[in-house]
Amino acid sequence: MRLVSPWKQAVLALIVPGILASTGLAAPAGWSLKYGSGPSEVGYYNAKVNPKIEEASPLGPLAFRIVGGDLWIADSIGGRVLQLGSNGAVKASIRVPGVGTDTLLEDIALSGAAPGKPDAVWVADGADLIVRKLAVPAGTELMRVGGRGENPGQFAQIHQVETGPTGRLYIGDYGRSVIAVFSPEGKLLREHPWERSGFVIDDRDRLSTVVFIEGAGYVWQRYDAEGRLERSVHLGLQGLQNPRVWWNEADGGLSVSFIPAGGFRGSVTMHVFSADGAVLRKYPIRPAAGMNRYVDRDGSSFWTATADVDAAPAGAFRIEPLTTDGEARPASKKQAADPWAALKITRKAVVKLPAIDPSTLIGIRTEGANGFLLARDGTLTNLDLSTGKTSSAAPFT
């Protein structure tokens, strides 16, 4: 039986048919794939296939990507990766070699020398826990990493796969709670501890994820290309649950979804944060049940999956435009021309304060003339950037 996290159990318990409206941008109207084993169909596993199903939810495709206007979808039950053009025509059907009849493709990640033109796809199989690199469109296996186990470079339950700009591979393992980083040649470079909160890689191979600190809430942590903790930003929001990091924002911010306070009731809320941790915008998403990757973006276009796999083979698996206008919130601070200016001032001031040991700080956030310093024990200190005076601060909400 497939292992699931408590959050996944909550999501898998519901089949969400919600359909979100178009953004109105010049983009494809979406894609609709029937259930089955045909060239443009996707596999499914439900009570009609096996009346004694043990899964918390029926299963269909677990992940999709939109790249250059094309849909790439993991036919998780069928053991294939499909590429469809904006007109719905199948451009490539890549069968994953070497997987068994119990295959369950958990996630996919694309790589290529030219932006928007993938020449390879990494595919994670939840059955043998191997991540394979396949040539596009031939499907030839070029490389593989992983396998089942508890040692570094092995996996227990793969949930997320990403590639970096230099060809590095990043694999998030729910079972071992680590992010494994591999070189372009498939050599394990390191593993990061992980709270199963998603992660994203930027154009400098920097890894961002989110951690929770009791009494202080969530902290965004960014690691440099060598794995060193480079920056921590206090986000707060300690009443929310199950963060999932999705995207870097063009202005240096981060998009993270949360289950609202009170638990999952059919939707999560995407929070768009500024570079210094202010919430700039929020919008709801209704996840398709059972999926690991149920939203994606391609430039300024956003997409979500909708499905009722329990009804398959009736109905269809759909990828539709996602409205992201949501609730716009004014920034709680004025952005400096140099967004790092206030942070540098804060750091400079901190080292001059004998009562504060800079090595104990994990987060620095600024609001106008004030800096907020988050210590590892959850203590928040308010620092007046102009005078250097400190005072106690209440946790952010």
Contacts in CASP RR format, 6 or more apart in sequence:
PFRMAT RR
TARGET T0000
AUTHOR 0000-0000-0000
METHOD contacts of the structure
MODEL  1
MRLVSPWKQAVLALIVPGILASTGLAAPAGWSLKYGSGPSEVGYYNAKVN
PKIEEASPLGPLAFRIVGGDLWIADSIGGRVLQLGSNGAVKASIRVPGVG
TDTLLEDIALSGAAPGKPDAVWVADGADLIVRKLAVPAGTELMRVGGRGE
NPGQFAQIHQVETGPTGRLYIGDYGRSVIAVFSPEGKLLREHPWERSGFV
IDDRDRLSTVVFIEGAGYVWQRYDAEGRLERSVHLGLQGLQNPRVWWNEA
DGGLSVSFIPAGGFRGSVTMHVFSADGAVLRKYPIRPAAGMNRYVDRDGS
SFWTATADVDAAPAGAFRIEPLTTDGEARPASKKQAADPWAALKITRKAV
VKLPAIDPSTLIGIRTEGANGFLLARDGTLTNLDLSTGKTSSAAPFT
1 54 0 8 1.000
1 55 0 8 1.000
2 55 0 8 1.000
2 104 0 8 1.000
2 126 0 8 1.000
2 157 0 8 1.000
3 156 0 8 1.000
3 157 0 8 1.000
3 174 0 8 1.000
3 175 0 8 1.000
4 12 0 8 1.000
4 56 0 8 1.000
5 174 0 8 1.000
5 196 0 8 1.000
7 196 0 8 1.000
7 241 0 8 1.000
7 242 0 8 1.000
7 259 0 8 1.000
7 264 0 8 1.000
8 56 0 8 1.000
8 290 0 8 1.000
9 56 0 8 1.000
10 259 0 8 1.000
10 263 0 8 1.000
10 264 0 8 1.000
11 264 0 8 1.000
11 287 0 8 1.000
11 289 0 8 1.000
11 290 0 8 1.000
12 55 0 8 1.000
12 56 0 8 1.000
12 57 0 8 1.000
12 289 0 8 1.000
12 290 0 8 1.000
13 56 0 8 1.000
13 57 0 8 1.000
13 289 0 8 1.000
14 57 0 8 1.000
14 264 0 8 1.000
14 266 0 8 1.000
14 289 0 8 1.000
15 57 0 8 1.000
15 58 0 8 1.000
15 289 0 8 1.000
15 307 0 8 1.000
15 308 0 8 1.000
15 309 0 8 1.000
15 310 0 8 1.000
16 266 0 8 1.000
16 267 0 8 1.000
16 286 0 8 1.000
16 287 0 8 1.000
16 288 0 8 1.000
16 289 0 8 1.000
16 306 0 8 1.000
17 306 0 8 1.000
17 307 0 8 1.000
17 308 0 8 1.000
18 286 0 8 1.000
18 306 0 8 1.000
19 306 0 8 1.000
19 318 0 8 1.000
19 320 0 8 1.000
20 285 0 8 1.000
20 286 0 8 1.000
20 304 0 8 1.000
20 306 0 8 1.000
20 320 0 8 1.000
20 321 0 8 1.000
20 322 0 8 1.000
20 323 0 8 1.000
21 321 0 8 1.000
21 323 0 8 1.000
22 29 0 8 1.000
22 320 0 8 1.000
22 321 0 8 1.000
22 323 0 8 1.000
23 300 0 8 1.000
23 301 0 8 1.000
23 302 0 8 1.000
23 321 0 8 1.000
23 322 0 8 1.000
23 323 0 8 1.000
23 324 0 8 1.000
24 321 0 8 1.000
25 300 0 8 1.000
25 301 0 8 1.000
25 321 0 8 1.000
27 69 0 8 1.000
27 86 0 8 1.000
27 298 0 8 1.000
27 301 0 8 1.000
27 321 0 8 1.000
28 69 0 8 1.000
28 85 0 8 1.000
28 86 0 8 1.000
28 87 0 8 1.000
28 88 0 8 1.000
29 321 0 8 1.000
30 71 0 8 1.000
30 303 0 8 1.000
30 318 0 8 1.000
30 319 0 8 1.000
30 320 0 8 1.000
30 321 0 8 1.000
31 71 0 8 1.000
31 84 0 8 1.000
31 88 0 8 1.000
31 318 0 8 1.000
31 319 0 8 1.000
32 316 0 8 1.000
32 317 0 8 1.000
32 318 0 8 1.000
33 40 0 8 1.000
33 41 0 8 1.000
33 42 0 8 1.000
33 73 0 8 1.000
33 82 0 8 1.000
33 84 0 8 1.000
33 316 0 8 1.000
33 317 0 8 1.000
33 318 0 8 1.000
34 40 0 8 1.000
34 41 0 8 1.000
34 42 0 8 1.000
34 313 0 8 1.000
34 315 0 8 1.000
34 316 0 8 1.000
34 317 0 8 1.000
35 41 0 8 1.000
35 42 0 8 1.000
35 43 0 8 1.000
35 44 0 8 1.000
35 309 0 8 1.000
35 312 0 8 1.000
35 313 0 8 1.000
35 314 0 8 1.000
35 315 0 8 1.000
35 316 0 8 1.000
35 317 0 8 1.000
36 42 0 8 1.000
36 43 0 8 1.000
36 44 0 8 1.000
36 312 0 8 1.000
36 313 0 8 1.000
37 43 0 8 1.000
37 78 0 8 1.000
39 90 0 8 1.000
39 93 0 8 1.000
40 82 0 8 1.000
40 84 0 8 1.000
40 88 0 8 1.000
40 90 0 8 1.000
42 60 0 8 1.000
42 61 0 8 1.000
42 73 0 8 1.000
42 75 0 8 1.000
42 77 0 8 1.000
42 78 0 8 1.000
42 82 0 8 1.000
42 317 0 8 1.000
43 60 0 8 1.000
43 61 0 8 1.000
43 75 0 8 1.000
43 76 0 8 1.000
43 77 0 8 1.000
43 78 0 8 1.000
43 312 0 8 1.000
44 58 0 8 1.000
44 59 0 8 1.000
44 60 0 8 1.000
44 77 0 8 1.000
44 309 0 8 1.000
44 312 0 8 1.000
44 313 0 8 1.000
45 53 0 8 1.000
45 55 0 8 1.000
45 58 0 8 1.000
45 59 0 8 1.000
45 60 0 8 1.000
45 77 0 8 1.000
45 309 0 8 1.000
46 53 0 8 1.000
46 58 0 8 1.000
46 59 0 8 1.000
46 309 0 8 1.000
46 310 0 8 1.000
46 312 0 8 1.000
47 53 0 8 1.000
47 58 0 8 1.000
47 310 0 8 1.000
48 312 0 8 1.000
48 313 0 8 1.000
57 289 0 8 1.000
57 290 0 8 1.000
57 309 0 8 1.000
57 310 0 8 1.000
58 289 0 8 1.000
58 309 0 8 1.000
58 310 0 8 1.000
58 312 0 8 1.000
59 76 0 8 1.000
59 77 0 8 1.000
59 104 0 8 1.000
59 290 0 8 1.000
59 309 0 8 1.000
60 76 0 8 1.000
60 77 0 8 1.000
60 290 0 8 1.000
60 307 0 8 1.000
60 309 0 8 1.000
60 312 0 8 1.000
60 317 0 8 1.000
61 73 0 8 1.000
61 74 0 8 1.000
61 75 0 8 1.000
61 76 0 8 1.000
61 291 0 8 1.000
61 305 0 8 1.000
61 307 0 8 1.000
61 317 0 8 1.000
62 74 0 8 1.000
62 76 0 8 1.000
62 104 0 8 1.000
62 105 0 8 1.000
62 106 0 8 1.000
62 107 0 8 1.000
62 290 0 8 1.000
62 291 0 8 1.000
62 292 0 8 1.000
62 293 0 8 1.000
63 73 0 8 1.000
63 74 0 8 1.000
63 76 0 8 1.000
63 105 0 8 1.000
63 106 0 8 1.000
63 107 0 8 1.000
63 108 0 8 1.000
63 291 0 8 1.000
63 292 0 8 1.000
63 293 0 8 1.000
64 71 0 8 1.000
64 72 0 8 1.000
64 73 0 8 1.000
64 74 0 8 1.000
64 293 0 8 1.000
64 296 0 8 1.000
64 303 0 8 1.000
64 305 0 8 1.000
64 319 0 8 1.000
65 71 0 8 1.000
65 72 0 8 1.000
65 73 0 8 1.000
65 108 0 8 1.000
65 109 0 8 1.000
65 110 0 8 1.000
65 293 0 8 1.000
65 296 0 8 1.000
66 72 0 8 1.000
66 296 0 8 1.000
66 297 0 8 1.000
66 298 0 8 1.000
66 301 0 8 1.000
66 303 0 8 1.000
66 319 0 8 1.000
67 110 0 8 1.000
67 116 0 8 1.000
67 118 0 8 1.000
67 298 0 8 1.000
68 116 0 8 1.000
68 298 0 8 1.000
69 85 0 8 1.000
69 86 0 8 1.000
69 298 0 8 1.000
69 301 0 8 1.000
70 83 0 8 1.000
70 84 0 8 1.000
70 85 0 8 1.000
70 86 0 8 1.000
70 91 0 8 1.000
71 82 0 8 1.000
71 83 0 8 1.000
71 84 0 8 1.000
71 85 0 8 1.000
71 88 0 8 1.000
71 319 0 8 1.000
72 81 0 8 1.000
72 82 0 8 1.000
72 83 0 8 1.000
72 108 0 8 1.000
72 110 0 8 1.000
72 118 0 8 1.000
72 121 0 8 1.000
73 81 0 8 1.000
73 82 0 8 1.000
73 84 0 8 1.000
73 319 0 8 1.000
74 81 0 8 1.000
74 105 0 8 1.000
74 106 0 8 1.000
74 107 0 8 1.000
74 108 0 8 1.000
74 123 0 8 1.000
75 81 0 8 1.000
75 82 0 8 1.000
75 105 0 8 1.000
76 103 0 8 1.000
76 104 0 8 1.000
76 105 0 8 1.000
76 106 0 8 1.000
77 103 0 8 1.000
77 104 0 8 1.000
78 103 0 8 1.000
78 105 0 8 1.000
79 95 0 8 1.000
79 96 0 8 1.000
79 99 0 8 1.000
79 103 0 8 1.000
79 105 0 8 1.000
80 93 0 8 1.000
80 94 0 8 1.000
80 95 0 8 1.000
80 96 0 8 1.000
81 92 0 8 1.000
81 93 0 8 1.000
81 94 0 8 1.000
81 96 0 8 1.000
81 105 0 8 1.000
81 108 0 8 1.000
81 121 0 8 1.000
81 123 0 8 1.000
81 134 0 8 1.000
82 90 0 8 1.000
82 92 0 8 1.000
82 93 0 8 1.000
82 94 0 8 1.000
83 90 0 8 1.000
83 91 0 8 1.000
83 92 0 8 1.000
83 93 0 8 1.000
83 94 0 8 1.000
83 136 0 8 1.000
83 137 0 8 1.000
84 90 0 8 1.000
84 91 0 8 1.000
85 91 0 8 1.000
91 137 0 8 1.000
92 136 0 8 1.000
92 137 0 8 1.000
94 121 0 8 1.000
94 134 0 8 1.000
94 136 0 8 1.000
94 137 0 8 1.000
94 138 0 8 1.000
94 139 0 8 1.000
95 139 0 8 1.000
96 103 0 8 1.000
96 105 0 8 1.000
96 123 0 8 1.000
96 125 0 8 1.000
96 132 0 8 1.000
96 134 0 8 1.000
97 132 0 8 1.000
97 134 0 8 1.000
97 139 0 8 1.000
97 141 0 8 1.000
98 141 0 8 1.000
99 105 0 8 1.000
99 125 0 8 1.000
99 127 0 8 1.000
99 128 0 8 1.000
100 127 0 8 1.000
100 128 0 8 1.000
102 127 0 8 1.000
103 125 0 8 1.000
103 126 0 8 1.000
103 127 0 8 1.000
104 125 0 8 1.000
104 126 0 8 1.000
104 127 0 8 1.000
105 123 0 8 1.000
105 124 0 8 1.000
105 125 0 8 1.000
105 126 0 8 1.000
106 124 0 8 1.000
106 125 0 8 1.000
106 126 0 8 1.000
106 158 0 8 1.000
106 159 0 8 1.000
106 161 0 8 1.000
106 292 0 8 1.000
107 124 0 8 1.000
107 158 0 8 1.000
107 159 0 8 1.000
107 160 0 8 1.000
107 161 0 8 1.000
107 292 0 8 1.000
107 293 0 8 1.000
108 121 0 8 1.000
108 122 0 8 1.000
108 123 0 8 1.000
108 124 0 8 1.000
108 161 0 8 1.000
109 121 0 8 1.000
109 122 0 8 1.000
109 161 0 8 1.000
109 162 0 8 1.000
109 163 0 8 1.000
109 169 0 8 1.000
110 118 0 8 1.000
110 120 0 8 1.000
110 121 0 8 1.000
110 122 0 8 1.000
110 136 0 8 1.000
110 163 0 8 1.000
111 118 0 8 1.000
111 119 0 8 1.000
111 120 0 8 1.000
111 121 0 8 1.000
111 122 0 8 1.000
111 133 0 8 1.000
111 163 0 8 1.000
111 164 0 8 1.000
111 167 0 8 1.000
112 118 0 8 1.000
112 119 0 8 1.000
112 120 0 8 1.000
113 119 0 8 1.000
118 136 0 8 1.000
119 135 0 8 1.000
119 136 0 8 1.000
120 133 0 8 1.000
120 134 0 8 1.000
120 135 0 8 1.000
120 136 0 8 1.000
120 142 0 8 1.000
121 133 0 8 1.000
121 134 0 8 1.000
121 136 0 8 1.000
122 131 0 8 1.000
122 132 0 8 1.000
122 133 0 8 1.000
122 134 0 8 1.000
122 161 0 8 1.000
122 163 0 8 1.000
122 169 0 8 1.000
123 131 0 8 1.000
123 132 0 8 1.000
123 134 0 8 1.000
124 130 0 8 1.000
124 131 0 8 1.000
124 158 0 8 1.000
124 161 0 8 1.000
124 171 0 8 1.000
125 131 0 8 1.000
125 132 0 8 1.000
125 158 0 8 1.000
126 157 0 8 1.000
126 158 0 8 1.000
128 147 0 8 1.000
128 148 0 8 1.000
129 146 0 8 1.000
129 147 0 8 1.000
129 148 0 8 1.000
129 149 0 8 1.000
129 154 0 8 1.000
129 155 0 8 1.000
129 156 0 8 1.000
129 157 0 8 1.000
129 158 0 8 1.000
130 144 0 8 1.000
130 145 0 8 1.000
130 146 0 8 1.000
130 147 0 8 1.000
131 144 0 8 1.000
131 145 0 8 1.000
131 146 0 8 1.000
131 158 0 8 1.000
131 161 0 8 1.000
131 169 0 8 1.000
131 171 0 8 1.000
132 141 0 8 1.000
132 143 0 8 1.000
132 144 0 8 1.000
133 141 0 8 1.000
133 142 0 8 1.000
133 143 0 8 1.000
133 144 0 8 1.000
133 169 0 8 1.000
134 140 0 8 1.000
134 141 0 8 1.000
134 142 0 8 1.000
135 142 0 8 1.000
143 185 0 8 1.000
143 186 0 8 1.000
145 153 0 8 1.000
145 169 0 8 1.000
145 171 0 8 1.000
145 182 0 8 1.000
145 186 0 8 1.000
145 188 0 8 1.000
146 153 0 8 1.000
146 154 0 8 1.000
146 155 0 8 1.000
146 171 0 8 1.000
146 180 0 8 1.000
147 153 0 8 1.000
147 154 0 8 1.000
147 155 0 8 1.000
148 154 0 8 1.000
148 155 0 8 1.000
148 156 0 8 1.000
149 155 0 8 1.000
149 156 0 8 1.000
150 156 0 8 1.000
150 176 0 8 1.000
152 180 0 8 1.000
152 188 0 8 1.000
152 191 0 8 1.000
153 180 0 8 1.000
153 182 0 8 1.000
153 188 0 8 1.000
153 191 0 8 1.000
154 176 0 8 1.000
155 171 0 8 1.000
155 173 0 8 1.000
155 175 0 8 1.000
155 176 0 8 1.000
155 180 0 8 1.000
156 173 0 8 1.000
156 174 0 8 1.000
156 175 0 8 1.000
156 176 0 8 1.000
157 173 0 8 1.000
157 174 0 8 1.000
157 175 0 8 1.000
158 171 0 8 1.000
158 172 0 8 1.000
158 173 0 8 1.000
158 174 0 8 1.000
159 172 0 8 1.000
159 173 0 8 1.000
159 174 0 8 1.000
159 196 0 8 1.000
159 198 0 8 1.000
159 292 0 8 1.000
160 171 0 8 1.000
160 172 0 8 1.000
160 198 0 8 1.000
160 199 0 8 1.000
160 292 0 8 1.000
160 293 0 8 1.000
161 169 0 8 1.000
161 170 0 8 1.000
161 171 0 8 1.000
161 172 0 8 1.000
162 169 0 8 1.000
162 170 0 8 1.000
162 199 0 8 1.000
162 200 0 8 1.000
162 201 0 8 1.000
163 169 0 8 1.000
163 170 0 8 1.000
163 201 0 8 1.000
164 170 0 8 1.000
164 201 0 8 1.000
164 205 0 8 1.000
165 201 0 8 1.000
165 203 0 8 1.000
165 204 0 8 1.000
165 205 0 8 1.000
166 184 0 8 1.000
166 205 0 8 1.000
166 225 0 8 1.000
167 184 0 8 1.000
168 181 0 8 1.000
168 182 0 8 1.000
168 183 0 8 1.000
168 184 0 8 1.000
168 189 0 8 1.000
168 201 0 8 1.000
168 205 0 8 1.000
169 181 0 8 1.000
169 182 0 8 1.000
169 184 0 8 1.000
169 186 0 8 1.000
170 179 0 8 1.000
170 180 0 8 1.000
170 181 0 8 1.000
170 182 0 8 1.000
170 199 0 8 1.000
170 201 0 8 1.000
170 207 0 8 1.000
171 179 0 8 1.000
171 180 0 8 1.000
171 182 0 8 1.000
172 178 0 8 1.000
172 179 0 8 1.000
172 180 0 8 1.000
172 194 0 8 1.000
172 198 0 8 1.000
172 199 0 8 1.000
173 179 0 8 1.000
173 180 0 8 1.000
173 194 0 8 1.000
174 196 0 8 1.000
177 193 0 8 1.000
177 194 0 8 1.000
177 195 0 8 1.000
177 196 0 8 1.000
178 191 0 8 1.000
178 192 0 8 1.000
178 193 0 8 1.000
178 194 0 8 1.000
179 191 0 8 1.000
179 192 0 8 1.000
179 194 0 8 1.000
179 199 0 8 1.000
179 207 0 8 1.000
179 209 0 8 1.000
180 188 0 8 1.000
180 190 0 8 1.000
180 191 0 8 1.000
181 188 0 8 1.000
181 189 0 8 1.000
181 190 0 8 1.000
181 191 0 8 1.000
181 192 0 8 1.000
181 207 0 8 1.000
181 227 0 8 1.000
182 188 0 8 1.000
182 189 0 8 1.000
183 189 0 8 1.000
190 227 0 8 1.000
192 207 0 8 1.000
192 209 0 8 1.000
192 223 0 8 1.000
192 227 0 8 1.000
194 209 0 8 1.000
195 209 0 8 1.000
195 210 0 8 1.000
195 211 0 8 1.000
195 212 0 8 1.000
197 209 0 8 1.000
197 210 0 8 1.000
197 211 0 8 1.000
197 212 0 8 1.000
197 242 0 8 1.000
197 243 0 8 1.000
197 244 0 8 1.000
197 245 0 8 1.000
198 209 0 8 1.000
198 210 0 8 1.000
198 243 0 8 1.000
198 244 0 8 1.000
198 245 0 8 1.000
198 246 0 8 1.000
199 207 0 8 1.000
199 208 0 8 1.000
199 209 0 8 1.000
199 245 0 8 1.000
200 207 0 8 1.000
200 208 0 8 1.000
200 209 0 8 1.000
200 245 0 8 1.000
200 246 0 8 1.000
200 247 0 8 1.000
200 248 0 8 1.000
200 254 0 8 1.000
201 207 0 8 1.000
201 208 0 8 1.000
202 208 0 8 1.000
202 248 0 8 1.000
204 224 0 8 1.000
204 225 0 8 1.000
205 225 0 8 1.000
206 222 0 8 1.000
206 223 0 8 1.000
206 224 0 8 1.000
206 225 0 8 1.000
206 230 0 8 1.000
207 222 0 8 1.000
207 223 0 8 1.000
207 227 0 8 1.000
208 220 0 8 1.000
208 221 0 8 1.000
208 222 0 8 1.000
208 223 0 8 1.000
208 245 0 8 1.000
208 248 0 8 1.000
208 254 0 8 1.000
209 220 0 8 1.000
209 221 0 8 1.000
209 245 0 8 1.000
210 218 0 8 1.000
210 219 0 8 1.000
210 220 0 8 1.000
210 221 0 8 1.000
210 235 0 8 1.000
210 243 0 8 1.000
210 245 0 8 1.000
210 256 0 8 1.000
211 218 0 8 1.000
211 219 0 8 1.000
211 221 0 8 1.000
212 218 0 8 1.000
212 219 0 8 1.000
212 238 0 8 1.000
212 243 0 8 1.000
213 219 0 8 1.000
213 362 0 8 1.000
213 374 0 8 1.000
213 376 0 8 1.000
213 378 0 8 1.000
214 378 0 8 1.000
215 238 0 8 1.000
215 378 0 8 1.000
215 395 0 8 1.000
216 234 0 8 1.000
216 236 0 8 1.000
216 238 0 8 1.000
216 374 0 8 1.000
216 378 0 8 1.000
216 380 0 8 1.000
216 395 0 8 1.000
217 234 0 8 1.000
217 235 0 8 1.000
217 236 0 8 1.000
217 237 0 8 1.000
217 238 0 8 1.000
217 239 0 8 1.000
217 395 0 8 1.000
217 396 0 8 1.000
218 234 0 8 1.000
218 235 0 8 1.000
218 236 0 8 1.000
218 237 0 8 1.000
218 238 0 8 1.000
218 240 0 8 1.000
218 243 0 8 1.000
218 256 0 8 1.000
219 232 0 8 1.000
219 233 0 8 1.000
219 234 0 8 1.000
219 235 0 8 1.000
219 236 0 8 1.000
219 362 0 8 1.000
219 363 0 8 1.000
219 374 0 8 1.000
220 232 0 8 1.000
220 233 0 8 1.000
220 234 0 8 1.000
220 235 0 8 1.000
220 254 0 8 1.000
220 256 0 8 1.000
220 273 0 8 1.000
220 277 0 8 1.000
221 229 0 8 1.000
221 231 0 8 1.000
221 232 0 8 1.000
221 362 0 8 1.000
222 229 0 8 1.000
222 230 0 8 1.000
222 231 0 8 1.000
222 232 0 8 1.000
222 233 0 8 1.000
223 229 0 8 1.000
223 230 0 8 1.000
224 230 0 8 1.000
232 361 0 8 1.000
232 362 0 8 1.000
232 363 0 8 1.000
232 364 0 8 1.000
232 374 0 8 1.000
233 273 0 8 1.000
233 275 0 8 1.000
233 276 0 8 1.000
233 277 0 8 1.000
233 363 0 8 1.000
233 364 0 8 1.000
233 365 0 8 1.000
234 277 0 8 1.000
234 363 0 8 1.000
234 364 0 8 1.000
234 365 0 8 1.000
234 372 0 8 1.000
234 374 0 8 1.000
234 380 0 8 1.000
234 396 0 8 1.000
235 256 0 8 1.000
235 273 0 8 1.000
235 277 0 8 1.000
235 396 0 8 1.000
236 395 0 8 1.000
236 396 0 8 1.000
236 397 0 8 1.000
237 258 0 8 1.000
237 271 0 8 1.000
237 279 0 8 1.000
237 396 0 8 1.000
237 397 0 8 1.000
238 395 0 8 1.000
238 397 0 8 1.000
239 261 0 8 1.000
239 397 0 8 1.000
240 258 0 8 1.000
240 259 0 8 1.000
240 260 0 8 1.000
240 261 0 8 1.000
240 269 0 8 1.000
241 258 0 8 1.000
241 259 0 8 1.000
241 260 0 8 1.000
241 261 0 8 1.000
241 262 0 8 1.000
241 263 0 8 1.000
241 264 0 8 1.000
242 258 0 8 1.000
242 259 0 8 1.000
242 264 0 8 1.000
242 268 0 8 1.000
243 256 0 8 1.000
243 257 0 8 1.000
243 258 0 8 1.000
244 256 0 8 1.000
244 257 0 8 1.000
244 258 0 8 1.000
244 268 0 8 1.000
245 254 0 8 1.000
245 255 0 8 1.000
245 256 0 8 1.000
246 255 0 8 1.000
246 256 0 8 1.000
246 257 0 8 1.000
246 270 0 8 1.000
246 295 0 8 1.000
247 254 0 8 1.000
247 255 0 8 1.000
247 297 0 8 1.000
248 254 0 8 1.000
248 255 0 8 1.000
249 255 0 8 1.000
249 272 0 8 1.000
249 273 0 8 1.000
251 274 0 8 1.000
251 275 0 8 1.000
251 339 0 8 1.000
252 274 0 8 1.000
252 275 0 8 1.000
252 339 0 8 1.000
253 272 0 8 1.000
253 273 0 8 1.000
253 274 0 8 1.000
253 275 0 8 1.000
253 277 0 8 1.000
254 272 0 8 1.000
254 273 0 8 1.000
254 277 0 8 1.000
255 270 0 8 1.000
255 271 0 8 1.000
255 272 0 8 1.000
255 273 0 8 1.000
256 270 0 8 1.000
256 271 0 8 1.000
256 273 0 8 1.000
257 268 0 8 1.000
257 269 0 8 1.000
257 270 0 8 1.000
257 271 0 8 1.000
257 285 0 8 1.000
258 268 0 8 1.000
258 269 0 8 1.000
258 271 0 8 1.000
259 268 0 8 1.000
260 267 0 8 1.000
260 268 0 8 1.000
260 269 0 8 1.000
266 286 0 8 1.000
266 287 0 8 1.000
267 284 0 8 1.000
267 285 0 8 1.000
267 286 0 8 1.000
267 287 0 8 1.000
268 284 0 8 1.000
268 285 0 8 1.000
268 287 0 8 1.000
269 282 0 8 1.000
269 283 0 8 1.000
269 284 0 8 1.000
269 285 0 8 1.000
270 282 0 8 1.000
270 283 0 8 1.000
270 284 0 8 1.000
270 285 0 8 1.000
270 295 0 8 1.000
270 324 0 8 1.000
271 279 0 8 1.000
271 281 0 8 1.000
271 282 0 8 1.000
272 279 0 8 1.000
272 280 0 8 1.000
272 281 0 8 1.000
272 282 0 8 1.000
273 279 0 8 1.000
273 280 0 8 1.000
274 280 0 8 1.000
274 331 0 8 1.000
274 335 0 8 1.000
275 339 0 8 1.000
276 333 0 8 1.000
276 339 0 8 1.000
276 342 0 8 1.000
276 343 0 8 1.000
276 365 0 8 1.000
276 366 0 8 1.000
277 365 0 8 1.000
278 331 0 8 1.000
278 332 0 8 1.000
278 333 0 8 1.000
278 367 0 8 1.000
279 329 0 8 1.000
280 328 0 8 1.000
280 329 0 8 1.000
280 331 0 8 1.000
281 324 0 8 1.000
281 326 0 8 1.000
281 327 0 8 1.000
281 328 0 8 1.000
281 329 0 8 1.000
282 326 0 8 1.000
282 327 0 8 1.000
282 329 0 8 1.000
283 323 0 8 1.000
283 324 0 8 1.000
283 325 0 8 1.000
283 326 0 8 1.000
283 327 0 8 1.000
284 326 0 8 1.000
285 294 0 8 1.000
285 295 0 8 1.000
285 304 0 8 1.000
285 322 0 8 1.000
286 304 0 8 1.000
286 306 0 8 1.000
287 294 0 8 1.000
287 295 0 8 1.000
288 294 0 8 1.000
288 304 0 8 1.000
288 305 0 8 1.000
288 306 0 8 1.000
288 307 0 8 1.000
289 307 0 8 1.000
289 309 0 8 1.000
291 305 0 8 1.000
291 307 0 8 1.000
294 304 0 8 1.000
294 305 0 8 1.000
295 302 0 8 1.000
295 303 0 8 1.000
295 304 0 8 1.000
295 305 0 8 1.000
295 322 0 8 1.000
296 302 0 8 1.000
296 303 0 8 1.000
297 303 0 8 1.000
301 321 0 8 1.000
302 321 0 8 1.000
302 322 0 8 1.000
302 323 0 8 1.000
302 324 0 8 1.000
303 319 0 8 1.000
303 320 0 8 1.000
303 321 0 8 1.000
303 322 0 8 1.000
304 319 0 8 1.000
304 320 0 8 1.000
304 322 0 8 1.000
305 317 0 8 1.000
305 318 0 8 1.000
305 319 0 8 1.000
305 320 0 8 1.000
306 318 0 8 1.000
306 320 0 8 1.000
307 316 0 8 1.000
307 317 0 8 1.000
307 318 0 8 1.000
308 315 0 8 1.000
309 317 0 8 1.000
332 367 0 8 1.000
333 366 0 8 1.000
333 367 0 8 1.000
333 368 0 8 1.000
334 368 0 8 1.000
336 342 0 8 1.000
342 366 0 8 1.000
342 368 0 8 1.000
342 371 0 8 1.000
342 385 0 8 1.000
343 364 0 8 1.000
343 366 0 8 1.000
345 385 0 8 1.000
346 364 0 8 1.000
346 366 0 8 1.000
346 371 0 8 1.000
346 373 0 8 1.000
346 383 0 8 1.000
346 385 0 8 1.000
347 358 0 8 1.000
347 364 0 8 1.000
349 383 0 8 1.000
349 385 0 8 1.000
349 388 0 8 1.000
350 356 0 8 1.000
350 358 0 8 1.000
350 361 0 8 1.000
350 364 0 8 1.000
350 373 0 8 1.000
350 383 0 8 1.000
351 358 0 8 1.000
352 388 0 8 1.000
353 383 0 8 1.000
353 388 0 8 1.000
353 390 0 8 1.000
355 390 0 8 1.000
356 373 0 8 1.000
356 381 0 8 1.000
356 390 0 8 1.000
360 375 0 8 1.000
360 376 0 8 1.000
360 377 0 8 1.000
361 373 0 8 1.000
361 374 0 8 1.000
361 375 0 8 1.000
361 376 0 8 1.000
362 374 0 8 1.000
362 375 0 8 1.000
362 376 0 8 1.000
363 373 0 8 1.000
363 374 0 8 1.000
364 371 0 8 1.000
364 372 0 8 1.000
364 373 0 8 1.000
364 374 0 8 1.000
365 371 0 8 1.000
365 372 0 8 1.000
365 374 0 8 1.000
365 396 0 8 1.000
366 372 0 8 1.000
366 385 0 8 1.000
368 385 0 8 1.000
369 384 0 8 1.000
369 385 0 8 1.000
369 386 0 8 1.000
370 382 0 8 1.000
370 383 0 8 1.000
370 384 0 8 1.000
370 385 0 8 1.000
371 382 0 8 1.000
371 383 0 8 1.000
371 384 0 8 1.000
371 385 0 8 1.000
372 380 0 8 1.000
372 381 0 8 1.000
372 382 0 8 1.000
372 383 0 8 1.000
372 393 0 8 1.000
372 396 0 8 1.000
373 380 0 8 1.000
373 381 0 8 1.000
373 383 0 8 1.000
374 380 0 8 1.000
375 381 0 8 1.000
378 395 0 8 1.000
380 392 0 8 1.000
380 393 0 8 1.000
380 394 0 8 1.000
380 395 0 8 1.000
380 396 0 8 1.000
381 390 0 8 1.000
381 391 0 8 1.000
381 392 0 8 1.000
381 393 0 8 1.000
382 390 0 8 1.000
382 391 0 8 1.000
382 392 0 8 1.000
382 393 0 8 1.000
383 389 0 8 1.000
383 390 0 8 1.000
384 390 0 8 1.000
END
